[in-house]
Amino acid sequence: MTARERTGLLVVRAWTETSDRTLRARLIWSPDIGVRPEVVTTTGSPEELFDMIQTWVDMLLAGPPYDASVRSRRSPDGPGDGPVMDR
């Protein structure tokens, strides 16, 4: 299946916690219609969250196998050391 044939879903909701000024995000994603969506929440800087979202978009476009533990590829600490995603 090519990226053009997939009908995946990625919804991102970001907000700031007023108590500690932390930026949080919730991602709801599914690789295709008919596949139960997965919900992931995380915290980080705006740059970290942008990189993480870009990584998920790239992953969805690349196709299976999907790795739900994917981390930002542009982390300052090197590949695989981006913001941790909690389930």
Buried (B, 14 or more C-beta within 10 A) or exposed (E): EEEEEBEBBBEBEBEEEEEEEEBBBEBEBBBBEEEEEEEBEBBBEEBBBBBBBEBBBEBBEEBEEBEEEBBBBBBEEEEEEBBEBEE
